[in-house]
Amino acid sequence: MQTKSNTFALASLTALFFIMGFITVLNDVLIPHLKKIFELSHFEAALVQFCFFGAYFITGGPFGKLLEKIGYPAGVVGGFLLTALGCILFYPAASTASYPIFLGALFILASGVVLLQTAGNPFVTLLAPGKEATALTLVQAFNSLGTTVGPHFGALLIISGTAEVVDKAKEAQSVQIPYLIIAGVAILLAVVFYLLKLPDVRERAEQISEENHDGKQSMFEYPHLVLGALAIFFYVGAEVSIGSFLINTMEKVSNLDAKTATQYISYYWGGAMVGRFIGSAIMAKIAPNRCLAFNAIMNVILLVLAIVLDNHTTTYLLLAIGFFNSIMFPTIFSLATKSLGKFTSQASGLICIAIVGGALVPPVQGLVADYMGLIISYLVPMVCYFYIIFFALQGYKVVTDKEHL
């Protein structure tokens, strides 16, 4: 009965991961859209990601501790409601046509996504003991489905398709209806998950700690967690940064208009979806860390070629990175939180703090793009992938007390 209950819970959580991906990818549409409306530099436009992913740094830790008290199911419901509130605030933000108010609403929306993320990832790993990486990769594939569908939604309802801004207020208000729709869906999901009464797996976490008998008093005593959190920082930073500048890059090297380029974003995130479905099967036979190392090496190669060629082919090389990004987040998360037991919820909070990489890396690439050129700025995410290679080959290893002696 417990296995059936867990299987049903895992299936239900696919909706959570879908909505997280859907909302997050809309930032890639908002950045060029708001950049045009408010006449922003690359750095200023990247503040969209700074505010969104900055919420992970500020709220990740507190939410991790909160989940210890209220449990993962309650965290999921609260996350949906907070996300809905942020979406609703887009309406007055758009009415004022003020970029700072947009950023404030985005921060609240992001805080809801952080709570969903903090609850969702460890929830999946605890529901699938012994198959953490495979289960999380499979469920995260629905996150990628959301990121694949999202750009089409944004292109249809947000991007106007005109090259110049004729009416600043009207262009800003184009986000109102789309985000109200998302708010309605989030509220509906909160009600559904409340009624589902999903299992509380906190006892399972305590059981793991007792089985390990490692005597650890703090999550920071696990080196693989600390190194894994840093890997999440660089992975999210690289993925978000590339996605943030893809539309502007396609406009530059392929002479595409913003509306057409926005639709191409689906291939970047769609590749991640396909890769996660394939990866969940491959990692059942090949060690997850080896798959992670291979994918990171492939992304370094793709970025080198994209920078060196600097032509129409660059677009396709950058889009292909999405496929190799696919397994990275769930694999790093499962490797970093392995054998943590009662510290799992706190560790999830720490990893959510590390997602601040999505806030910090895009502005860095934006600065490089402003001063050295858009294509050369892709050196920034390349550095991120080099660290992931290190974690996949060495940093992921769980160091036991016996190995210290």
Secondary structure, DSSP 8 states (H G I E B T S, - for coil): -HHHHHHHHHHHHHHHHHHHHHHHHHHHHHHHHHHHHHT--HHHHTHHHHHHHHHHHHHHHHHHHHHHHH-HHHHHHHHHHHHHHHHHTHHHHHHHT-HHHHHHHHHHHHHHHHHHHHHHHHHHHHHSTT-HHHHHHHHHHHHHHHHHHHHHHHHHHT----SS-S-HHHHHGGGHHHHHHHHHHHHHHHHHHHHHT----HHHHHHHHHHH-----SGGG-HHHHHHHHHHHHHHHHHHHHHHHHHHHHHHHS---HHHHHHHHHHHHHHHHHHHHHHHHHTTTS-HHHHHHHHHHHHHHHHHHHHHH-SHHHHHHHHHHHHHHTTHHHHHHHHHTTT-GGGHHHHHHHHHHHTTHHHHHHHHHHHHHHHH-TTGGGHHHHHHHHHHHHIIIIIT----HHHH-
